[in-house]
Amino acid sequence: MIILSIVIIAIIIYEIMNMEEKATKDVVVLIGISVFTWLLGFIYISDPYRDSIAKLIMDTLGIKM
């Protein structure tokens, strides 16, 4: 989990440094996507044997696999 967090933070810092100035909306979107990615990684790493998010969504929509 620590490695995932370090990689995500490093990518965020790299991307923010390469953005143009006055790109606050882009920074907000980047941080939002990064937090979402970190949460999904945390969910999968904490218990890899549970149902996947894709399966849960498909079950909710009634789609059979």
N, C-alpha and C positions, 0 to 999 in steps of 0.2 A: 504494500500500500504506500509505503514511503517512496519507493521508486516511481510509482505512478504519479504521486503528487509532485515530486521533483521534476519529472519530465513535463508535466502540464505547466508548471510554473515557469520552467525554462522556455517553453514554446511561447507562452504569453509574453514574457519579457522580450524575447527576440522579435515577436510580431509587433509589439507596441513600439519598440525602438525603430522599426522600419516603416511605421505609419507616418503619413504626413501630419503636420501640425493641424490643429482644429478638427481632429477626427474623433470627437468625443462619442458620437453615436456608434462609430465602429468599435471603439474600445469597450463600450457597454455591451454590444452584441458579442464581441470576442470573449469577454469575461462571463457572460451568460452561458454561452455554448461550452466554455471550459468548465464551469461549475456543473452543468448538466452531464458532461463527459465524466467528470470526477465522481459524481453521484452514481452513475451507471457502473463505473469501474468498481466503486466501493461495494455496490450491491452484488456484483458477480464475484468479487474476490472474497467477500465475507461468507458466502455459501454457494459454491459452484454447482451444487447438486439440486438446487431448487429449480422450478420452472422458469424458463427465460421470459423476458418481458414481451418478446414477439409472440410466444405461445399464450401468455396471459391476454394480450390484446386480441389475438385470433379467437380464443375461447369466448371473450366478451362479445365479439361481433358474431359469434356463431359459425365461424369458418372451421371446417374439419380439415385436419392434416392427413 
